[in-house]
Amino acid sequence: MTYTLTDEFIELYKLLKILDLVDTGGQAKMIIEQEHVTRNGELETRKRAKIRKGDQIHVGDIVINVN
């Protein structure tokens, strides 16, 4: 899955919501808090982490490449 940034960055929980991986921002925050998300191979627990071009996000079996 690929997401193309239109701004400098997007907050992690918003990215999950925009891509319809969750129904609400609250669900996105729970998934992040429960340590189900990695960013560039490292565990990411910051809900508002700034995701930028070139980042790769893993949520379970789903891979998101940010362009």
Contacts in CASP RR format, 6 or more apart in sequence:
PFRMAT RR
TARGET T0000
AUTHOR 0000-0000-0000
METHOD contacts of the structure
MODEL  1
MTYTLTDEFIELYKLLKILDLVDTGGQAKMIIEQEHVTRNGELETRKRAK
IRKGDQIHVGDIVINVN
1 19 0 8 1.000
1 62 0 8 1.000
1 63 0 8 1.000
1 64 0 8 1.000
1 65 0 8 1.000
2 64 0 8 1.000
2 65 0 8 1.000
2 66 0 8 1.000
2 67 0 8 1.000
3 10 0 8 1.000
3 15 0 8 1.000
3 18 0 8 1.000
3 19 0 8 1.000
3 64 0 8 1.000
3 65 0 8 1.000
3 66 0 8 1.000
3 67 0 8 1.000
4 66 0 8 1.000
4 67 0 8 1.000
5 51 0 8 1.000
5 52 0 8 1.000
5 53 0 8 1.000
5 66 0 8 1.000
5 67 0 8 1.000
8 52 0 8 1.000
9 50 0 8 1.000
9 51 0 8 1.000
9 52 0 8 1.000
10 18 0 8 1.000
10 50 0 8 1.000
10 51 0 8 1.000
10 66 0 8 1.000
11 47 0 8 1.000
11 48 0 8 1.000
11 49 0 8 1.000
11 50 0 8 1.000
11 51 0 8 1.000
12 28 0 8 1.000
12 32 0 8 1.000
12 37 0 8 1.000
12 39 0 8 1.000
12 44 0 8 1.000
12 46 0 8 1.000
12 47 0 8 1.000
12 48 0 8 1.000
12 49 0 8 1.000
12 51 0 8 1.000
12 57 0 8 1.000
13 25 0 8 1.000
13 26 0 8 1.000
13 28 0 8 1.000
13 29 0 8 1.000
13 32 0 8 1.000
13 47 0 8 1.000
13 48 0 8 1.000
14 25 0 8 1.000
14 28 0 8 1.000
15 51 0 8 1.000
15 57 0 8 1.000
15 64 0 8 1.000
15 66 0 8 1.000
16 22 0 8 1.000
16 25 0 8 1.000
16 28 0 8 1.000
16 31 0 8 1.000
16 32 0 8 1.000
16 37 0 8 1.000
16 59 0 8 1.000
17 24 0 8 1.000
17 25 0 8 1.000
17 28 0 8 1.000
19 64 0 8 1.000
21 28 0 8 1.000
21 59 0 8 1.000
21 62 0 8 1.000
22 28 0 8 1.000
22 31 0 8 1.000
28 47 0 8 1.000
29 47 0 8 1.000
31 37 0 8 1.000
31 59 0 8 1.000
32 44 0 8 1.000
32 45 0 8 1.000
32 46 0 8 1.000
32 47 0 8 1.000
33 45 0 8 1.000
33 47 0 8 1.000
35 43 0 8 1.000
35 45 0 8 1.000
36 59 0 8 1.000
36 60 0 8 1.000
37 43 0 8 1.000
37 44 0 8 1.000
37 45 0 8 1.000
37 57 0 8 1.000
37 58 0 8 1.000
37 59 0 8 1.000
38 44 0 8 1.000
38 57 0 8 1.000
38 58 0 8 1.000
39 49 0 8 1.000
39 51 0 8 1.000
39 55 0 8 1.000
39 56 0 8 1.000
39 57 0 8 1.000
39 58 0 8 1.000
40 55 0 8 1.000
40 56 0 8 1.000
41 56 0 8 1.000
41 58 0 8 1.000
44 57 0 8 1.000
51 57 0 8 1.000
51 66 0 8 1.000
52 66 0 8 1.000
53 66 0 8 1.000
53 67 0 8 1.000
54 65 0 8 1.000
54 66 0 8 1.000
54 67 0 8 1.000
55 66 0 8 1.000
56 63 0 8 1.000
56 64 0 8 1.000
56 65 0 8 1.000
56 66 0 8 1.000
57 63 0 8 1.000
57 64 0 8 1.000
57 66 0 8 1.000
58 64 0 8 1.000
END
